[in-house]
């Protein structure tokens, strides 16, 4: 009597045929199935369990709230507590302010005041800076297309941002091209912040995770990705978990959508720069 061969399904990243019972691709280790944290049922979707009905997002936010409530309170001198809280608040505020300032500045009407001499002298540097900026973004796109760790992605995104900021802030050039380049970098940086916050949860650093998720939920770059903005705005209050923490967690779980939005913006920049 012949045995029925196992059913297989192609990996969406590398197209390798995997048994339908595996959670990660055998070849590239991309996630193929989501395991329900309650009944361990494996399924292709990561929003709600098809077997027991558990909402994955609500479960994750409850677990984070439970971890925060169970965190031991350490006796710390009052002055040190006040100082540490003040520093944390200032850092988060400065991060958000700089992001908003950079984001809104690119959307402000730009009045061009070109002259024949300045246009001629700035032509070559502008072309070089454009090429350098596109190479940075293309490198991030290639990196996120495969299996990559945060330690490979995070530092490279932060280093690339310096190049993009110099290009966007330089005088002259195509303002629409600069806007597309800056928007792409904003999305890649949002991915870095969200990814880092999710790692903080795994490492047990709940305070840093909460601060990161709040920054993600408030980040203006979400307006560049309609799909993620709708996901964030669709989150409803659940228990004692702050709404912005829950929103940031949902965004962090949607990294593939975030990378797709960044790739779309980059394609727009490439078209404007006539890059093949």
Secondary structure, 3 states (H helix, E strand, C coil): CCCCCCCEEECCCCCCEEECCCCECCCCCCECCEECCCCCCEECCCCECCCCCCEHHHHHHHHHHHHHHHCCCCCCCHHHHHHHHHHHHHHHHHHHHHHHHHHHHHHCCCCCCCCHHHHHHHHHHHHHHHHHHHHHHHHHHHHHCCCCCHHHHHHHHHHHHHHHHHHHHCCCCCHHHHHHHHHHHHHHHHHHHHHHHHHHHHCCCHHHHHHHHHHHHHCHHHHHCHHHHHHHHCCCCECCECHHHHHHHHHHCCHHHHHHHHHHHHHHHHHHCCCC
